[in-house]
Amino acid sequence: MSGSSTTEATGHGASDGGRPVVVITGPSGAGKGTLIRALLERVPELELAVSATTRLKRAGEEEGRDYYFLSDGDFAARVARGEFLEHVTYVSGQRYGTLCAEVERIGAAGRVAVLELETEGALNVAEALSGAVTIFVTAPLRELERRLRERATESAGEIGERLDLAESQLRQAGLFDHVVENDELERAVSDLAGIVRAELDGAGSMARS
């Protein structure tokens, strides 16, 4: 998702009785998606929360698997009712957000929700949910630039804008509970899985005490 955005936290607490919510964030090109896919394989009790969006469904996408596709009116009504944990509006006018009901659904199934969010959205969720565990995925700026250019899906100007944003986001790393540097994939996956496992074990011990 490209372009500037405004992010808000609007929902009520959605954590399930002390069950943590894992929030993973970081700049474009940091490899969040790759790490999350590997994390889900290593820690089977995790489940990636499906976001809601107002953009049109693309070929091959499925409702409830890729996104919850909402009309502009439905999205706005849900925002007004406080049904979103967080939501963002991009300059394109497209809206994305995490429904409280999605996090609650995952918790009710005995699983732990994983949210992949922009940095501002992640900070908003951390403020809204006492059980949120925030993890910032980073990489050297030169490596971020290389990865963005390899994607070849954006213009040079758009890549420059993303790099400027990445620099700003990298300065926010200290605001999150944990930082994982993704400069070597296997080590980064191990670090991430270790952090999450320790947080889940700690939450379980607190729940039993």
Secondary structure as GFF3:
##gff-version 3
##sequence-region A 1 209
A	DSSP	beta_strand	5	8	.	.	.	ID=ss1
A	DSSP	beta_strand	21	25	.	.	.	ID=ss2
A	DSSP	alpha_helix	32	42	.	.	.	ID=ss3
A	DSSP	beta_strand	46	48	.	.	.	ID=ss4
A	DSSP	beta_strand	52	53	.	.	.	ID=ss5
A	DSSP	beta_strand	68	69	.	.	.	ID=ss6
A	DSSP	alpha_helix	72	80	.	.	.	ID=ss7
A	DSSP	beta_strand	84	90	.	.	.	ID=ss8
A	DSSP	beta_strand	95	99	.	.	.	ID=ss9
A	DSSP	alpha_helix	100	108	.	.	.	ID=ss10
A	DSSP	beta_strand	112	116	.	.	.	ID=ss11
A	DSSP	alpha_helix	119	128	.	.	.	ID=ss12
A	DSSP	beta_strand	132	138	.	.	.	ID=ss13
A	DSSP	alpha_helix	141	151	.	.	.	ID=ss14
A	DSSP	alpha_helix	156	170	.	.	.	ID=ss15
A	DSSP	three_ten_helix	173	175	.	.	.	ID=ss16
A	DSSP	beta_strand	178	181	.	.	.	ID=ss17
A	DSSP	alpha_helix	185	208	.	.	.	ID=ss18
###
